[in-house]
Amino acid sequence: MDGSFFAAAATVTWALRGRSGSREHSDVRLDLRLCGSTLLPARLSVSGRGESEPQQARQAIEPGVIYIIDRGFEDFRYVQGLLDGNADFVLRGKQTLNFKVREHSPLDAADREAGVISDRLGQLSGSPHARAALVLPRQTLREIVVFDPQNPEKPIRLITSLLDLPAHIIAMLYRWRWQIELFFRWLKVHAHFRHLISRSRNGMTLGFYVAVIAVLLIYLRTGRPMSKYAYNLLTLVAAGWGDVADMLPILERREKESQRERERQAAKRAAKKSV
């Protein structure tokens, strides 16, 4: 789950005030849920003033789902809603988030290779002065700290309800969240959604659905998860340099080449291990 801001017409009264503070600029937020197994959009909504990301996310919690979420979703009510809804989560917590440690878990070689620094069990323990403490989750949760090569001074801090999975798998799950950023980037940079033309919420939502339908049609034809290469081909379609029928054979050929390369690399790694 994640949200991303898009510039809207200045006369959209329900939109958020632009982050620059200008009266001539306003933003709307696209709240998106991307399926981890197919890399396809599973749910989207357009939000404006007074609608936070956790508030929108609480409206559609599904049991049995693992939600991979960033710091914008650090909300005790949302976390409790996930737990009550029999869903799991991997949440990147802010450095200021209070976590009362009860037990340290040992790390194995796979954990250290994945950059895991620590693995601890405990509970969220919000500030005693915060009103949010009234809805503080009481269940046992897990804090996993992972080294961030992009920011060595500030490691990634993950809070999760997944107590049985190895720590390096939790770290891998969170890194997979980057796929939703690729989708947002494609929408803004290549699908020409940087500036929204419609002035109504319904019009904006329909525009986003058109882009999502194009992605779904590609998946139905190829049967493969969306890749960066597939998004690039959709860019050519959006720019009018071809249609989907022209691009699908190119995509299918490229995906087969990528699959053969993955199989070759896997066989190479297996051969090294057997020596």
C-alpha positions as CSV (number, residue, x, y, z in Angstrom):
1,M,0.0,0.0,0.0
2,D,1.1,3.5,-0.7
3,G,-0.1,6.9,-1.8
4,S,1.4,9.5,-4.2
5,F,0.5,13.1,-4.9
6,F,-0.6,14.5,-8.3
7,A,-1.1,18.1,-9.2
8,A,-4.7,19.1,-9.8
9,A,-6.5,22.1,-11.2
10,A,-6.5,25.1,-8.9
11,T,-10.3,25.1,-8.8
12,V,-10.6,21.6,-7.3
13,T,-12.0,22.7,-3.9
14,W,-11.8,19.3,-2.2
15,A,-8.1,18.8,-3.1
16,L,-5.2,19.3,-0.7
17,R,-3.4,22.6,-0.7
18,G,-0.2,22.3,-2.7
19,R,2.8,21.5,-0.6
20,S,4.4,24.7,-1.8
21,G,1.6,26.6,-0.1
22,S,0.6,28.4,-3.3
23,R,-3.1,29.2,-3.8
24,E,-2.7,28.5,-7.5
25,H,-1.7,24.9,-6.9
26,S,-3.5,21.9,-5.3
27,D,-2.8,18.2,-5.0
28,V,-4.8,15.0,-4.9
29,R,-3.5,11.7,-3.7
30,L,-3.8,8.4,-5.4
31,D,-4.0,5.6,-2.8
32,L,-3.0,2.4,-4.4
33,R,-2.7,-1.3,-3.4
34,L,-0.4,-3.3,-5.6
35,C,-0.6,-7.2,-5.6
36,G,2.9,-8.6,-4.7
37,S,2.4,-11.8,-6.8
38,T,1.3,-10.2,-10.0
39,L,2.6,-6.6,-9.6
40,L,-0.8,-5.4,-10.7
41,P,-3.0,-2.8,-9.0
42,A,-5.6,-4.4,-6.8
43,R,-7.4,-1.3,-5.4
44,L,-7.2,2.4,-6.0
45,S,-8.9,5.5,-4.8
46,V,-8.5,9.3,-5.2
47,S,-8.3,11.2,-1.9
48,G,-8.3,14.9,-1.0
49,R,-8.5,17.1,2.1
50,G,-8.9,15.4,5.4
51,E,-8.3,11.9,4.1
52,S,-5.0,10.4,5.4
53,E,-3.4,7.3,4.0
54,P,-4.1,5.2,7.1
55,Q,-7.7,6.4,7.2
56,Q,-8.3,5.3,3.6
57,A,-6.5,2.0,4.1
58,R,-8.6,1.1,7.1
59,Q,-11.7,1.0,4.9
60,A,-10.5,-2.1,2.9
61,I,-8.6,-4.5,5.1
62,E,-8.7,-8.1,3.8
63,P,-7.9,-11.1,6.0
64,G,-5.0,-13.3,5.0
65,V,-3.2,-10.4,3.2
66,I,0.3,-9.2,4.1
67,Y,0.4,-5.4,3.8
68,I,3.8,-3.9,3.0
69,I,3.6,-0.3,4.1
70,D,5.9,2.7,4.5
71,R,6.3,5.3,7.3
72,G,3.2,7.2,6.1
73,F,1.0,4.4,7.5
74,E,2.4,4.6,11.0
75,D,-0.9,4.9,12.8
76,F,-1.8,2.8,15.9
77,R,-5.5,2.6,14.8
78,Y,-4.5,1.3,11.4
79,V,-2.2,-1.3,12.9
80,Q,-4.9,-2.5,15.3
81,G,-7.3,-2.6,12.5
82,L,-5.0,-4.9,10.6
83,L,-4.6,-7.2,13.6
84,D,-8.3,-7.3,14.3
85,G,-8.9,-8.0,10.6
86,N,-6.6,-11.1,10.6
87,A,-4.2,-9.4,8.3
88,D,-0.4,-9.2,8.6
89,F,1.9,-6.3,7.9
90,V,5.5,-5.2,7.4
91,L,5.6,-1.5,8.4
92,R,8.6,0.8,8.1
93,G,8.7,2.6,11.4
94,K,10.1,6.1,12.1
95,Q,13.1,6.3,14.3
96,T,11.0,8.0,17.0
97,L,8.6,5.1,17.2
98,N,8.7,3.6,20.7
99,F,9.1,-0.2,20.9
100,K,9.4,-2.0,24.2
101,V,11.8,-4.9,23.7
102,R,11.0,-8.2,25.5
103,E,13.3,-10.7,23.7
104,H,16.2,-10.8,21.3
105,S,16.2,-13.4,18.5
106,P,19.5,-14.8,17.2
107,L,20.5,-14.0,13.6
108,D,21.8,-16.7,11.2
109,A,24.1,-16.4,8.2
110,A,21.3,-15.7,5.8
111,D,20.0,-12.8,8.0
112,R,23.5,-11.2,8.2
113,E,24.0,-11.6,4.4
114,A,20.7,-9.7,3.9
115,G,21.9,-6.9,6.1
116,V,19.8,-7.6,9.1
117,I,21.3,-5.9,12.2
118,S,18.8,-7.0,14.9
119,D,15.7,-9.1,15.4
120,R,13.6,-8.4,18.6
121,L,10.2,-9.2,20.0
122,G,8.1,-6.8,22.0
123,Q,5.2,-4.3,21.9
124,L,4.6,-0.9,20.6
125,S,4.8,1.5,23.5
126,G,3.7,5.0,22.4
127,S,4.5,8.1,24.3
128,P,2.5,8.2,27.6
129,H,1.5,11.8,26.7
130,A,0.0,10.8,23.3
131,R,-3.7,10.3,22.8
132,A,-2.9,7.5,20.4
133,A,-1.8,5.4,23.3
134,L,-5.5,4.8,24.0
135,V,-5.7,2.5,21.0
136,L,-2.2,1.1,21.4
137,P,-1.9,-2.5,20.0
138,R,-1.2,-4.9,22.8
139,Q,-0.2,-7.9,20.7
140,T,3.4,-9.2,20.5
141,L,5.1,-7.7,17.5
142,R,8.6,-7.9,16.0
143,E,11.2,-5.2,15.3
144,I,13.7,-6.0,12.6
145,V,16.5,-3.5,11.8
146,V,18.1,-3.7,8.4
147,F,21.2,-1.9,7.0
148,D,20.4,0.6,4.3
149,P,23.3,1.0,1.8
150,Q,21.7,4.2,0.5
151,N,21.8,5.7,4.0
152,P,24.3,3.9,6.2
153,E,23.8,6.2,9.1
154,K,20.0,5.4,9.3
155,P,19.1,1.7,9.1
156,I,15.6,0.6,8.0
157,R,13.4,-0.2,11.0
158,L,10.6,-2.6,10.3
159,I,7.7,-3.5,12.6
160,T,5.8,-6.7,11.7
161,S,3.2,-9.1,12.9
162,L,5.0,-12.0,11.1
163,L,6.6,-13.8,14.0
164,D,7.6,-17.0,12.4
165,L,9.3,-16.0,9.1
166,P,13.1,-15.6,9.0
167,A,14.3,-12.1,9.4
168,H,15.9,-12.0,6.0
169,I,12.6,-12.9,4.4
170,I,11.0,-9.9,6.2
171,A,13.7,-7.7,4.8
172,M,13.1,-9.0,1.3
173,L,9.4,-8.4,1.6
174,Y,9.9,-4.8,2.4
175,R,12.4,-4.3,-0.5
176,W,9.7,-5.6,-2.8
177,R,7.6,-2.5,-1.9
178,W,9.7,-0.6,-4.3
179,Q,7.6,-2.0,-7.1
180,I,4.8,0.3,-6.2
181,E,7.1,3.3,-6.6
182,L,7.9,2.1,-10.1
183,F,4.2,2.1,-10.9
184,F,3.8,5.6,-9.6
185,R,6.8,6.8,-11.6
186,W,5.3,5.2,-14.8
187,L,2.0,7.0,-14.2
188,K,3.7,10.4,-13.6
189,V,6.6,10.4,-16.1
190,H,5.4,8.2,-18.9
191,A,1.6,7.9,-18.8
192,H,1.3,11.7,-18.6
193,F,-0.5,11.8,-15.2
194,R,1.9,14.5,-13.8
195,H,-0.9,17.1,-14.1
196,L,-4.5,16.0,-13.8
197,I,-6.9,17.7,-16.2
198,S,-10.2,16.7,-14.8
199,R,-11.8,18.8,-12.0
200,S,-13.9,16.1,-10.4
201,R,-13.0,13.1,-8.3
202,N,-14.9,10.8,-10.6
203,G,-13.1,12.1,-13.6
204,M,-9.7,11.7,-12.0
205,T,-10.5,8.2,-10.8
206,L,-11.7,7.1,-14.3
207,G,-8.4,8.4,-15.8
208,F,-6.4,6.3,-13.4
209,Y,-8.6,3.3,-14.1
210,V,-7.8,3.6,-17.9
211,A,-4.1,3.3,-17.1
212,V,-4.8,0.3,-14.8
213,I,-6.9,-1.4,-17.5
214,A,-4.0,-1.1,-19.9
215,V,-1.7,-2.8,-17.4
216,L,-4.3,-5.6,-16.7
217,L,-4.7,-6.3,-20.5
218,I,-0.9,-6.7,-20.8
219,Y,-0.9,-9.2,-18.0
220,L,-3.9,-11.1,-19.3
221,R,-2.1,-11.5,-22.7
222,T,1.3,-12.4,-21.4
223,G,0.4,-14.2,-18.1
224,R,3.5,-12.7,-16.5
225,P,4.0,-10.1,-13.7
226,M,4.5,-6.5,-15.0
227,S,8.2,-5.6,-15.5
228,K,10.1,-2.3,-16.0
229,Y,10.3,-3.3,-19.7
230,A,6.5,-3.8,-20.0
231,Y,6.0,-0.3,-18.5
232,N,8.4,1.1,-21.0
233,L,6.5,-0.4,-23.9
234,L,3.2,1.0,-22.4
235,T,5.0,4.4,-22.5
236,L,5.4,4.1,-26.3
237,V,1.7,3.3,-26.6
238,A,0.7,6.3,-24.4
239,A,2.9,8.5,-26.6
240,G,1.1,7.3,-29.7
241,W,4.2,5.6,-31.2
242,G,2.4,2.3,-31.5
243,D,-0.6,0.3,-30.2
244,V,-0.8,-2.7,-27.8
245,A,-1.0,-5.2,-30.7
246,D,2.4,-3.9,-31.9
247,M,4.1,-4.0,-28.5
248,L,2.9,-7.4,-27.3
249,P,5.1,-9.6,-29.6
250,I,8.1,-7.4,-28.6
251,L,7.2,-7.8,-24.9
252,E,6.7,-11.6,-25.1
253,R,10.0,-12.1,-26.9
254,R,11.8,-9.9,-24.3
255,E,10.2,-11.7,-21.4
256,K,11.2,-15.1,-22.8
257,E,14.8,-13.9,-23.1
258,S,14.7,-12.6,-19.5
259,Q,13.4,-16.0,-18.3
260,R,16.1,-17.9,-20.1
261,E,18.7,-15.6,-18.6
262,R,17.3,-16.1,-15.1
263,E,17.3,-19.9,-15.5
264,R,20.9,-19.7,-16.8
265,Q,22.0,-17.6,-13.7
266,A,20.2,-20.0,-11.4
267,A,21.9,-23.0,-12.9
268,K,25.2,-21.2,-12.6
269,R,24.7,-20.5,-8.9
270,A,23.6,-24.1,-8.3
271,A,26.7,-25.4,-10.0
272,K,28.9,-23.2,-7.8
273,K,27.2,-24.5,-4.6
274,S,27.7,-28.1,-5.6
275,V,31.5,-27.7,-6.1
